[in-house]
């Protein structure tokens, strides 16, 4: 077999393995979680035992040593099976900051435990209520005092903090007015949430449209050991940027999985639903929209895995990663709308899972980066147009 054939065989095995696990977590499982606003603990534990959440961790630290391509396949299949991989993608791309920029001591201390599930690193503290995606303006500060940093500030829409042991936190260690470039003076800290909560960190849950376990965080003189600084002080913005292309690719893969689910769900219903003594799928007014979104999902898939390929071979992939995220998010949202329309009134009934997935996939027009910011990126960095903000 050629190397390409071996890779394809491995990836197909990954797909089958993920689908097998997902069969144990059908729509009824996700509906129950959605109703109670609960974290998918059993699902996360099953994926951890199978090694899928350690996909990007090198074998030397107990992981699978896969690339972003394989990680994307895992997440795509979870969503195509009707699940939600929010807790899974977070551990994959969040861990990357530690993996790429952490010290050897930090990696030896944390990565093996993340790989086997003894620790969860699923929280990423960047966004703030008054700065949003203007990351260089963030207000949360960390002042060094001896062998500790003292953190003060606020974060918002930080998901899974209540279900994580560790959090990657971006803070300003040098005041904005004292740096030459606004991207300087930001640092990354690894916060042990088991020690922080109630000792300088307060967590306030935010109820949202979907079951996403997101929160608002308040820091008041939280002490973090200097040993928990990842990389060099003041270079944290670059470290965070390093992970954003991987994040966009992985989110695009989830959207592609959603798009597949909506197309398959809508197609199946259009075949079986009889109105006026014929299946509704016989009508071009029903079948054409489904065919259209299928084409868009497949086109987004090509862009997504091309971005993943570039990432894995170390080539620049910012253009493809951003375009993949935009195309996939738009395709999944359009597929959701078509699927709901195809189901008619039944699309609003919880037992069909359409309305749940409809709500979940809408998020990706906004997060982790909005469609407008991607368009601004492409206009400026790809087309060479003047910066618009």
C-alpha positions as CSV (number, residue, x, y, z in Angstrom):
1,X,0.0,0.0,0.0
2,X,1.2,3.5,-0.7
3,X,1.5,6.1,2.1
4,X,-1.6,7.8,0.8
5,X,-3.5,4.5,1.0
6,X,-2.3,3.9,4.6
7,X,-3.4,7.4,5.6
8,X,-6.8,6.9,4.0
9,X,-7.2,3.5,5.7
10,X,-6.3,5.1,9.1
11,X,-8.8,7.9,8.6
12,X,-11.6,5.6,7.6
13,X,-10.8,3.5,10.7
14,X,-11.0,6.7,12.8
15,X,-14.4,7.6,11.3
16,X,-15.8,4.1,12.0
17,X,-14.5,4.2,15.6
18,X,-16.1,7.6,16.3
19,X,-19.4,6.5,14.7
20,X,-19.4,3.4,16.9
21,X,-19.0,5.4,20.1
22,X,-21.7,7.9,18.9
23,X,-24.2,5.1,18.4
24,X,-24.2,4.7,22.2
25,X,-25.2,8.4,22.5
26,X,-28.3,8.9,20.4
27,X,-30.5,11.9,20.1
28,X,-32.3,11.0,23.3
29,X,-29.0,11.4,25.2
30,X,-28.4,14.9,23.8
31,X,-32.0,16.0,24.2
32,X,-31.9,15.1,27.9
33,X,-28.7,17.1,28.4
34,X,-30.2,20.0,26.5
35,X,-33.3,20.0,28.7
36,X,-31.3,19.9,32.0
37,X,-28.4,22.1,30.7
38,X,-25.9,19.4,31.7
39,X,-22.3,18.7,30.5
40,X,-21.9,15.6,28.4
41,X,-19.7,13.8,31.0
42,X,-20.4,10.3,29.8
43,X,-19.7,11.1,26.2
44,X,-16.4,12.9,27.0
45,X,-15.3,10.0,29.2
46,X,-16.0,7.5,26.4
47,X,-14.0,9.6,23.9
48,X,-11.2,10.0,26.4
49,X,-11.0,6.2,27.0
50,X,-10.8,5.6,23.3
51,X,-8.0,8.1,23.0
52,X,-9.8,10.5,20.7
53,X,-9.4,13.6,22.9
54,X,-5.6,13.0,22.9
55,X,-5.5,13.1,19.1
56,X,-3.1,16.0,18.9
57,X,-0.9,15.1,21.9
58,X,2.4,13.5,20.8
59,X,2.9,9.8,21.6
60,X,5.8,10.7,23.9
61,X,3.2,12.3,26.3
62,X,0.6,9.6,26.0
63,X,-1.4,10.9,23.0
64,X,-2.1,9.6,19.5
65,X,0.3,12.0,17.8
66,X,-2.2,12.8,15.0
67,X,-2.4,15.9,12.9
68,X,-5.2,18.5,12.6
69,X,-6.6,16.5,9.6
70,X,-7.3,13.5,11.8
71,X,-8.7,15.7,14.6
72,X,-11.0,17.4,12.1
73,X,-12.3,13.9,11.0
74,X,-13.1,13.0,14.6
75,X,-15.1,16.2,15.2
76,X,-16.9,16.0,11.9
77,X,-18.1,12.5,12.6
78,X,-19.4,13.5,16.1
79,X,-21.5,16.2,14.5
80,X,-22.6,14.1,11.6
81,X,-23.8,11.5,14.1
82,X,-26.0,14.1,15.8
83,X,-23.8,14.9,18.7
84,X,-22.0,18.1,19.8
85,X,-18.2,18.2,20.1
86,X,-17.9,21.5,21.9
87,X,-16.2,19.9,24.9
88,X,-14.0,17.9,22.5
89,X,-12.7,20.6,20.2
90,X,-11.8,22.9,23.1
91,X,-9.4,20.3,24.6
92,X,-7.8,19.8,21.2
93,X,-7.0,23.3,20.2
94,X,-6.6,24.7,23.8
95,X,-4.0,22.1,24.6
96,X,-2.1,23.2,21.5
97,X,-0.9,26.4,23.3
98,X,0.7,24.3,26.0
99,X,2.1,21.8,23.5
100,X,3.7,24.4,21.2
101,X,4.9,26.9,23.7
102,X,5.0,25.3,27.2
103,X,8.3,24.3,28.8
104,X,9.3,20.6,28.8
105,X,8.6,20.5,32.5
106,X,5.0,21.9,32.0
107,X,4.4,19.4,29.2
108,X,5.7,16.4,31.2
109,X,3.5,17.6,34.2
110,X,0.2,18.1,32.4
111,X,0.0,16.5,28.9
112,X,0.1,12.8,30.0
113,X,-2.7,13.5,32.5
114,X,-4.7,15.4,29.9
115,X,-4.2,12.5,27.5
116,X,-5.6,9.8,29.8
117,X,-8.4,12.0,31.3
118,X,-7.0,12.6,34.8
119,X,-7.1,16.3,33.9
120,X,-9.4,18.4,31.7
121,X,-8.1,21.4,29.8
122,X,-11.2,22.7,28.1
123,X,-11.4,26.3,29.0
124,X,-9.8,29.2,27.1
125,X,-10.0,32.6,28.8
126,X,-9.6,35.4,26.2
127,X,-12.9,37.3,25.4
128,X,-13.9,40.2,27.6
129,X,-17.2,42.1,27.9
130,X,-15.8,45.5,26.8
131,X,-13.3,44.4,24.1
132,X,-14.8,41.4,22.4
133,X,-12.6,40.3,19.4
134,X,-10.3,43.3,19.9
135,X,-8.0,41.1,21.9
136,X,-5.1,43.6,22.1
137,X,-7.3,45.9,24.2
138,X,-8.2,43.4,26.9
139,X,-8.2,44.7,30.4
140,X,-7.5,41.7,32.6
141,X,-4.1,42.3,34.2
142,X,-1.5,40.1,35.8
143,X,1.1,41.9,37.9
144,X,4.2,39.9,39.0
145,X,4.9,40.0,42.7
146,X,7.8,37.7,43.7
147,X,7.1,34.2,42.5
148,X,3.4,34.9,41.7
149,X,1.2,36.8,39.3
150,X,-1.7,38.6,40.8
151,X,-4.6,38.6,38.3
152,X,-7.5,41.1,38.2
153,X,-10.2,41.6,35.6
154,X,-13.2,40.0,33.9
155,X,-13.8,37.5,31.1
156,X,-17.1,36.6,29.4
157,X,-18.4,33.7,27.2
158,X,-15.8,31.4,28.6
159,X,-17.2,27.9,28.1
160,X,-16.7,24.7,30.2
161,X,-14.9,26.4,33.1
162,X,-17.1,24.6,35.5
163,X,-16.1,21.3,34.0
164,X,-12.4,21.8,33.5
165,X,-9.4,21.4,35.8
166,X,-7.2,23.8,33.9
167,X,-7.7,27.0,31.9
168,X,-5.5,28.9,29.4
169,X,-5.8,32.5,30.3
170,X,-4.6,35.5,28.3
171,X,-3.7,38.6,30.4
172,X,-1.9,41.9,30.0
173,X,1.4,41.9,31.9
174,X,2.6,45.2,30.6
175,X,0.3,48.2,30.3
176,X,-0.8,49.1,26.8
177,X,0.7,52.6,27.0
178,X,4.1,51.1,27.8
179,X,4.5,48.9,24.7
180,X,5.6,49.9,21.2
181,X,3.1,47.6,19.5
182,X,-0.4,46.9,20.9
183,X,0.2,43.1,20.4
184,X,3.1,43.2,22.9
185,X,2.7,42.9,26.7
186,X,0.2,40.1,26.6
187,X,1.0,36.8,28.4
188,X,-0.5,33.3,28.7
189,X,-1.0,31.7,32.1
190,X,-2.1,28.2,32.9
191,X,-4.6,28.5,35.7
192,X,-5.4,25.5,38.0
193,X,-9.1,26.0,38.4
194,X,-9.2,23.5,41.3
195,X,-7.2,25.9,43.3
196,X,-8.5,29.2,41.9
197,X,-12.3,29.0,42.4
198,X,-13.3,30.8,45.6
199,X,-9.7,32.1,46.0
200,X,-9.8,35.0,43.7
201,X,-11.9,33.5,40.8
202,X,-15.7,33.7,40.8
203,X,-17.7,31.9,38.1
204,X,-21.1,33.1,37.0
205,X,-23.0,30.8,34.5
206,X,-24.6,32.5,31.5
207,X,-27.8,30.9,30.1
208,X,-27.7,30.9,26.3
209,X,-29.8,29.7,23.3
210,X,-27.9,26.4,23.3
211,X,-26.5,24.1,26.0
212,X,-23.0,25.4,25.8
213,X,-22.0,25.7,29.5
214,X,-20.6,29.2,29.1
215,X,-19.8,31.6,31.9
216,X,-18.6,35.0,33.0
217,X,-15.4,35.1,35.1
218,X,-14.4,37.6,37.7
219,X,-10.7,37.8,38.9
220,X,-10.0,39.6,42.2
221,X,-6.3,39.3,43.3
222,X,-6.1,35.7,42.0
223,X,-2.6,34.4,42.6
224,X,-1.0,32.2,39.9
225,X,2.5,30.8,40.2
226,X,5.1,32.3,37.9
227,X,5.9,28.7,37.0
228,X,2.5,28.6,35.2
229,X,3.6,31.2,32.7
230,X,3.5,29.6,29.2
231,X,6.4,30.7,27.0
232,X,7.9,34.2,27.5
233,X,6.2,37.0,29.2
234,X,4.8,39.6,26.8
235,X,4.6,37.3,23.8
236,X,1.2,35.7,24.5
237,X,-0.7,37.3,21.7
238,X,1.5,35.4,19.1
239,X,1.0,32.2,21.1
240,X,-2.8,32.6,20.9
241,X,-2.7,33.4,17.2
242,X,-0.7,30.2,16.6
243,X,-3.7,28.2,17.7
244,X,-6.4,30.1,15.8
245,X,-5.9,28.5,12.5
246,X,-6.3,25.1,14.0
247,X,-9.4,26.3,15.8
248,X,-10.9,27.6,12.6
249,X,-10.2,24.3,10.8
250,X,-11.7,22.2,13.6
251,X,-14.8,24.4,13.9
252,X,-15.2,24.1,10.1
253,X,-15.1,20.4,10.4
254,X,-17.9,20.4,13.0
255,X,-20.0,22.6,10.7
256,X,-19.4,20.1,7.9
257,X,-20.6,17.4,10.2
258,X,-23.7,19.4,11.0
259,X,-24.3,20.0,7.4
260,X,-24.1,16.3,6.6
261,X,-26.5,15.5,9.4
262,X,-29.0,18.1,8.2
263,X,-28.8,16.9,4.6
264,X,-29.2,13.3,5.5
265,X,-32.0,14.0,7.9
266,X,-33.9,16.2,5.4
267,X,-33.4,13.7,2.6
268,X,-34.7,10.8,4.7
269,X,-37.7,12.8,5.7
270,X,-38.4,14.0,2.2
271,X,-38.4,10.3,1.0
272,X,-40.8,9.0,3.6
273,X,-43.2,12.0,4.2
274,X,-46.3,11.6,2.0
275,X,-48.5,14.5,1.1
276,X,-51.1,14.5,-1.7
277,X,-50.3,10.7,-2.2
278,X,-46.7,11.2,-3.1
279,X,-43.4,11.7,-1.2
280,X,-42.6,15.4,-0.7
281,X,-39.1,14.7,-2.0
282,X,-40.6,14.2,-5.5
283,X,-41.3,17.9,-5.6
284,X,-38.5,20.0,-7.0
285,X,-39.4,22.7,-4.6
286,X,-38.3,20.3,-1.8
287,X,-35.4,18.4,-3.5
288,X,-33.6,21.4,-5.1
289,X,-32.9,23.2,-1.8
290,X,-31.5,20.0,-0.3
291,X,-29.4,19.3,-3.3
292,X,-28.1,22.9,-3.2
293,X,-27.0,22.7,0.4
294,X,-25.4,19.3,-0.1
295,X,-23.2,20.9,-2.8
296,X,-22.3,23.7,-0.5
297,X,-21.4,21.4,2.3
298,X,-19.2,19.3,0.0
299,X,-17.4,22.4,-1.3
300,X,-16.7,23.6,2.2
301,X,-15.3,20.1,3.1
302,X,-12.7,20.5,0.3
303,X,-11.6,23.8,1.6
304,X,-11.5,22.6,5.2
305,X,-9.3,19.6,4.5
306,X,-7.0,21.5,2.2
307,X,-6.5,24.0,5.1
308,X,-5.8,21.0,7.4
309,X,-3.3,19.5,5.0
310,X,-1.4,22.8,4.8
311,X,-1.4,23.1,8.6
312,X,-0.1,19.6,9.0
313,X,2.8,20.1,6.6
314,X,3.7,23.4,8.2
315,X,2.7,25.7,5.3
316,X,0.9,29.0,5.7
317,X,-2.8,28.2,6.0
318,X,-4.4,31.4,7.4
319,X,-6.2,32.2,4.1
320,X,-7.6,28.7,3.7
321,X,-8.5,28.2,7.4
322,X,-10.5,31.4,7.6
323,X,-12.3,30.7,4.3
324,X,-13.0,27.1,5.4
325,X,-14.6,28.3,8.6
326,X,-16.8,30.9,6.8
327,X,-17.9,28.5,4.0
328,X,-18.6,25.6,6.5
329,X,-20.5,27.8,8.9
330,X,-22.7,29.3,6.2
331,X,-23.3,25.9,4.6
332,X,-24.3,24.3,7.9
333,X,-26.7,27.2,8.7
334,X,-28.2,27.0,5.2
335,X,-28.6,23.2,5.6
336,X,-30.2,23.7,9.0
337,X,-32.8,26.1,7.5
338,X,-33.6,23.7,4.6
339,X,-33.9,20.7,6.9
340,X,-36.2,22.6,9.2
341,X,-38.3,23.8,6.3
342,X,-38.5,20.3,4.9
343,X,-39.8,18.9,8.1
344,X,-42.4,21.6,8.4
345,X,-44.1,21.7,11.8
346,X,-42.3,18.5,12.9
347,X,-39.0,20.4,12.6
348,X,-40.0,22.3,15.7
349,X,-40.7,19.2,17.7
350,X,-37.9,18.3,20.1
351,X,-38.0,14.6,19.4
352,X,-36.8,15.1,15.8
353,X,-33.6,16.8,17.1
354,X,-33.7,19.3,14.2
355,X,-34.5,22.3,16.4
356,X,-31.6,21.4,18.8
357,X,-29.1,21.1,16.0
358,X,-30.6,24.2,14.3
359,X,-29.8,26.2,17.5
360,X,-26.4,24.7,17.9
361,X,-25.1,25.3,14.4
362,X,-26.2,29.0,14.4
363,X,-23.5,29.7,16.9
364,X,-20.7,29.3,14.3
365,X,-21.7,32.4,12.4
366,X,-20.6,34.3,15.5
367,X,-18.0,32.2,17.3
368,X,-15.1,31.6,17.6
369,X,-14.7,34.4,15.0
370,X,-17.5,36.2,13.3
371,X,-18.2,36.1,9.6
372,X,-17.5,39.8,9.2
373,X,-14.1,39.5,10.7
374,X,-13.2,36.7,8.3
375,X,-14.3,38.9,5.4
376,X,-12.2,41.7,6.8
377,X,-9.2,39.4,7.0
378,X,-9.6,38.2,3.5
379,X,-10.1,41.7,2.1
380,X,-7.0,43.0,3.8
381,X,-4.6,40.1,3.9
382,X,-5.6,38.2,0.7
383,X,-6.9,40.9,-1.6
384,X,-4.7,43.7,-0.3
385,X,-7.5,46.2,0.4
386,X,-7.1,48.9,3.0
387,X,-7.6,47.9,6.7
388,X,-11.2,48.6,7.6
389,X,-10.8,48.8,11.4
